[in-house]
Structure formats: C-alpha cells, structure tokens
Amino acid sequence: MRPTGASIESRPAFDPGVAHPARVYNYWLGGKDHYEADRAAGDEVARCRPHVVAGARANRAFLARAVRYLAGDCGIRQFLDIGTGLPAPGSTHELAQQVAPESAVAYVDNDPLVLVHARALLTSGPKGRCGYIDADLRDPATIVAQASATLDFAQPVGVLLLAILHFLSSADDPAGIVAALARALAPGSYVVISHLTADLAPSQVGAAVDAYNTAVPGGVLPRSHTEVTALFGGLPLVPPGLVPLTEWRSASATGPAACADLYAGIARTPPHACASTTRLGAR
C-alpha cells in the first residue's frame, strides 16, 4: 500500500492520537514520521498479513521502475503524482531528474500534513521544476487546472496513481476519474496504477483490510484483477500488462517482496513510439 487516505477526504492537520494513512505507510517504509497510533495500526495490519511491510516497500520500488521506464525509455519529461504521501528517498522528481534533469513534477494531495512536508522537502533540481497542488482525487478537473501551472498538457505526461485508487469506493467512480484524467492528456501520455488486491491471499488480506479500516479513518477497498483492469478504461497496456506488482519489469520476483498484495500496470494514450502493447487485461 501507499496509503495517503487524506488524498481522498480532508483530515485534521495533526492528531497524533489517531492513525493517519500517510504516517502508517511511512512506518512500513521505515521512515520516522509516525506516532504510537500509527505504529499500533501498522503492527496490527502486519500481524494479519505479514507481507504488508514488504508490499509497501515493493510499491516504492515499482515507483522507481515506472518513472525510470517512462523517463528513460519513453522520453516522458512531465509527471503528475497524485496521492503524494510523506516524502521518502527516491521521490518522483528525484528519479525523473536523474534521467532527465529538466523533468517537471506536479505533486497532488489534499492532506495539510503531506503538503507541508512536500513543499519543504521535495525540491527540484535547478533545471527542472516541482509544483504542489492541494486537490482531491475525486476532482480531476481541479487537479488538471492547477497542474497546468507546472505541466504543459499539450505535451505527454505520466500520471501516477500508485496505491491511491483503493481509497475510492465504487460510488466514487474510480474508473470515471481515471478516464477524466486520461482525456486531459496529450497523445503518447501514460497512466500508471498500482492497486491493493485480495486475489493472492484472500483470507489474510481480508483480515488485514478489516484491521486497517478499523484503525485508520477512510479505509481501503481491495479489487480483483478484472476490477483493476477496468480502471484503465480500455487504454492499451504496455508489456507485461496488469500483473502482480513485483512482476512488472522486475529483475527478480523472489523473496518476501514477491508477496506484495498489489497489481500494477502502465497504459498509454496512443500514438506511442516506445514499446509494443499488450491487449488490455493480458497476463
């Protein structure tokens, strides 16, 4: 998971007595920005599904692979990172600017805690630029409008939706939100999704989700392979398609991280000159 639940609904700016999605995730990543309530929630979820810590770190590794693929192989120089979370090493602009120093990144969240940290710590290199947007994922028009101050939507953009759509209920219409974002993109843009699933270990993940939703305001909703595939709305996927997260262009899928309970995939808006595509939903 990459939970930043306040990216979906407003949260108090600071309440150390209530588990906070971004702080719980930071705890799983081995960060320092968490409190007792966050650690207690994280530990209880991990008791139900021990692979959750490895899964959070595997999701971070997928972020790195995805950004390097888009920047290095596909020439993407603009990124829209929605659901930023608390800053950690290997942030999107750092990864992109290692490949292309002129890369621009717009970070999106609506959690005051996250945005304060992001503005202070996510600083661009001299040739690139970073923007910080206070907006809700359920309002894609506002996201695009505000991101236009940092990004040129007449040129290709990589939209990152990593471990954030599982905070949306079916009533929130996550597929419609992805479609609205995709309609704003230039041809040759990309949509990157990772999403919690219970497909790989239904009983343990179900128990872990119940524990998380009891302790952390907002909660999460795992989805099946078919349901996550539908979120791409028919956009063609680049190989290897929608797969368990650790199988997406990873040098190795061995060890605990191979049990990450997330699917991952990258779709493109045609035309595209980088890599051939698979049929949507190909395994």
matplotlib code that plots the C-alpha trace (Angstrom):
import matplotlib.pyplot as plt

x = [0.0, 0.9, -1.9, -2.5, -6.1, -6.4, -5.8, -9.4, -11.0, -9.9, -8.2, -7.2, -3.7, -2.3, -3.7, -1.1, -3.7, -5.5, -3.7, -3.0, -2.8, 0.4, 2.1, 1.2, 2.7, 5.8, 6.1, 6.0, 8.7, 11.0, 10.6, 10.5, 7.3, 4.9, 3.4, 2.2, -1.3, 0.3, 2.7, -0.1, -2.3, 0.6, 1.6, -1.9, -2.3, 1.1, 0.0, -2.9, -0.8, 3.0, 3.8, 2.3, 5.7, 7.4, 4.5, 4.8, 8.5, 7.8, 5.4, 8.1, 10.4, 7.7, 7.5, 11.2, 10.9, 7.9, 9.4, 12.7, 10.9, 8.8, 11.7, 14.4, 12.7, 9.7, 11.1, 8.5, 9.6, 6.4, 4.8, 1.6, 1.9, -1.5, -1.5, 2.0, 2.3, 5.0, 8.4, 10.8, 14.1, 13.5, 10.7, 9.3, 11.2, 14.5, 14.0, 12.9, 15.6, 18.3, 17.4, 16.5, 17.3, 14.7, 11.8, 8.8, 6.6, 3.3, 2.6, -1.1, -2.6, -5.2, -3.7, -2.2, 0.4, 1.6, 1.7, 3.7, 6.3, 6.3, 6.8, 9.7, 11.5, 10.5, 12.7, 13.5, 16.9, 17.9, 16.9, 13.6, 10.6, 8.1, 4.6, 2.4, -1.4, -4.0, -6.8, -8.9, -8.6, -12.3, -12.0, -9.8, -10.8, -9.3, -6.2, -5.6, -6.3, -3.9, -1.3, -1.2, 0.8, 3.7, 2.9, 2.2, -0.8, -0.2, 2.9, 2.9, 2.5, 3.0, 0.1, 1.0, -1.9, 0.1, -1.8, -4.4, -7.4, -8.2, -9.2, -12.1, -15.4, -17.4, -19.7, -16.8, -16.4, -12.7, -12.8, -14.6, -11.9, -9.1, -11.0, -11.3, -7.6, -6.8, -9.0, -6.9, -3.6, -1.8, -1.2, 1.7, 1.0, 0.8, -1.3, 0.4, -1.7, -0.9, -3.8, -4.5, -5.9, -7.0, -6.7, -3.3, -4.3, -8.0, -8.2, -5.1, -5.6, -9.3, -8.3, -5.6, -8.1, -10.6, -7.8, -6.7, -10.3, -11.0, -7.9, -7.4, -10.1, -11.1, -10.3, -9.3, -11.1, -9.2, -10.2, -9.8, -7.7, -10.8, -11.8, -8.3, -8.1, -11.4, -9.9, -7.8, -10.9, -9.7, -6.4, -3.8, -1.3, 2.4, 4.0, 3.7, 0.2, -1.6, 0.4, 1.3, 3.3, 6.7, 6.4, 6.2, 9.6, 11.4, 14.9, 13.8, 10.4, 11.9, 11.8, 9.2, 8.5, 7.1, 4.1, 3.1, -0.7, -1.0, -1.5, 0.4, 0.3, 1.0, -1.3, -0.7, -2.7, -2.0, 0.0, 3.2, 6.7, 8.3, 7.2, 4.7, 1.5, -0.5, -4.2, -5.8, -6.0, -3.4, -1.5]
y = [0.0, 3.6, 4.9, 8.7, 8.5, 12.2, 12.4, 11.3, 13.2, 16.0, 15.2, 17.2, 18.8, 17.0, 14.4, 12.0, 10.0, 8.9, 6.7, 8.6, 6.8, 8.6, 8.1, 4.4, 3.9, 5.9, 3.5, 0.5, 2.1, 2.5, 6.3, 8.5, 10.5, 8.4, 8.1, 5.4, 5.2, 4.8, 2.1, 0.3, 0.3, -0.7, -3.6, -4.9, -5.0, -6.7, -9.3, -10.2, -10.1, -10.0, -9.3, -5.8, -4.2, -5.9, -4.8, -1.2, -1.3, -3.2, -0.5, 2.1, 0.0, -0.1, 3.7, 3.8, 1.3, 3.0, 6.5, 5.3, 3.4, 6.5, 9.0, 6.7, 4.5, 6.7, 10.2, 11.5, 14.7, 15.6, 13.7, 14.2, 12.3, 12.0, 10.9, 12.0, 10.7, 11.8, 12.4, 9.5, 8.8, 8.2, 10.6, 11.0, 14.2, 12.8, 9.6, 11.5, 14.2, 11.6, 10.6, 14.0, 17.0, 19.2, 17.0, 18.6, 17.0, 18.2, 16.6, 16.3, 15.7, 17.4, 16.5, 19.5, 17.4, 15.9, 19.1, 20.9, 18.2, 18.1, 21.8, 21.7, 18.6, 17.8, 20.5, 20.3, 20.4, 23.7, 22.6, 21.1, 22.2, 20.9, 22.1, 21.3, 21.0, 20.9, 19.0, 15.9, 12.9, 12.9, 16.4, 15.6, 18.9, 20.9, 18.7, 19.3, 23.0, 23.6, 21.2, 23.3, 25.9, 23.3, 21.0, 21.5, 19.2, 19.8, 17.5, 13.9, 13.5, 10.4, 10.2, 8.3, 6.7, 4.4, 2.7, 5.5, 4.3, 1.6, 4.5, 5.2, 3.4, 2.2, 5.2, 7.5, 6.0, 5.5, 4.4, 7.6, 9.6, 7.8, 8.4, 12.1, 12.4, 10.5, 12.8, 15.7, 14.1, 14.5, 11.5, 9.5, 10.1, 7.3, 6.3, 4.2, 2.3, 0.1, -1.2, -3.4, -6.8, -9.8, -12.1, -13.5, -14.3, -13.7, -14.7, -12.9, -9.8, -9.6, -9.7, -7.1, -4.8, -5.2, -4.2, -1.3, 0.0, -0.3, 1.7, 4.2, 6.8, 6.4, 2.8, 0.9, -1.4, -4.2, -5.1, -8.1, -8.3, -7.8, -4.8, -3.2, -3.8, -1.9, 1.1, 1.7, 2.2, 0.4, 2.2, -0.3, -1.6, -1.8, -5.2, -7.2, -5.9, -5.8, -8.2, -8.7, -5.6, -7.4, -9.0, -5.6, -5.4, -6.5, -8.1, -10.5, -11.6, -13.7, -13.2, -11.6, -8.7, -11.2, -11.4, -7.8, -7.7, -5.2, -5.3, -2.9, -1.7, 1.1, 2.2, 4.7, 7.1, 6.5, 7.1, 5.7, 5.2, 3.5, -0.1, -2.5, -3.0, -5.9, -6.4, -4.9, -7.4, -9.7, -11.6]
z = [0.0, -0.4, 1.7, 1.9, 2.9, 3.2, -0.5, -0.7, 2.1, 4.4, 7.6, 10.6, 10.1, 13.1, 15.5, 16.9, 18.7, 15.5, 13.0, 9.8, 6.4, 5.3, 8.6, 8.8, 5.3, 6.4, 9.3, 7.0, 4.8, 7.8, 8.0, 11.1, 10.6, 12.7, 16.2, 18.6, 17.0, 13.5, 14.7, 16.5, 13.4, 11.2, 13.5, 13.7, 10.0, 9.7, 12.3, 10.0, 6.8, 7.5, 3.8, 4.1, 5.0, 2.1, -0.1, 0.8, 0.0, -3.2, -4.2, -3.7, -5.9, -8.5, -8.5, -9.3, -12.1, -13.6, -13.5, -14.9, -17.7, -18.6, -18.4, -19.8, -22.3, -23.4, -23.1, -20.7, -19.1, -17.1, -14.2, -12.3, -9.0, -7.3, -3.7, -2.9, 0.7, 3.1, 1.4, 1.3, -0.6, -4.3, -4.8, -8.3, -9.2, -7.9, -10.1, -13.2, -12.9, -12.5, -16.1, -17.4, -15.2, -17.0, -15.8, -14.2, -11.5, -10.0, -6.7, -5.7, -2.2, -0.1, 3.3, 5.0, 6.8, 3.5, 1.6, 4.3, 4.2, 0.4, 0.0, 2.5, 1.2, -2.4, -4.0, -7.7, -9.3, -10.9, -14.5, -13.5, -11.6, -9.0, -8.2, -5.2, -5.6, -2.8, -4.5, -4.1, -6.4, -6.9, -8.5, -11.6, -13.3, -10.5, -10.5, -14.2, -14.0, -11.1, -12.5, -15.7, -13.8, -13.7, -16.6, -20.3, -21.1, -24.8, -24.3, -22.9, -19.2, -17.0, -14.4, -11.3, -9.3, -7.0, -4.2, -4.1, -6.1, -3.4, -1.2, -3.5, -3.2, -6.2, -5.6, -6.2, -9.7, -9.8, -13.5, -14.3, -12.5, -14.4, -17.7, -16.9, -16.2, -19.4, -21.5, -20.4, -21.6, -24.9, -27.2, -26.0, -22.3, -19.7, -16.8, -14.0, -11.5, -8.6, -6.5, -3.5, -4.2, -2.1, -5.0, -3.9, -0.3, 0.3, 3.9, 5.2, 3.1, 4.2, 7.8, 7.3, 5.4, 8.3, 10.8, 8.7, 8.2, 11.9, 12.9, 10.1, 9.0, 5.4, 4.9, 1.8, -0.7, -2.5, -6.0, -8.2, -11.4, -13.5, -11.5, -11.6, -15.3, -15.8, -14.1, -17.2, -19.3, -22.4, -22.7, -24.1, -21.6, -22.2, -21.6, -19.3, -18.9, -15.5, -13.3, -9.6, -8.7, -8.2, -11.7, -13.5, -15.3, -12.1, -12.3, -9.6, -8.1, -5.4, -1.6, 0.6, -1.7, -4.3, -2.0, -2.4, -2.5, -5.3, -9.1, -11.2, -14.8, -17.2, -20.0, -22.8, -24.8, -28.5, -30.6, -29.0, -30.3, -27.3, -26.9, -28.2, -26.2, -24.9, -25.1, -22.0, -19.3, -20.7, -18.0]

ax = plt.figure().add_subplot(projection="3d")
ax.plot(x, y, z, "-o")
ax.set_aspect("equal")
plt.show()
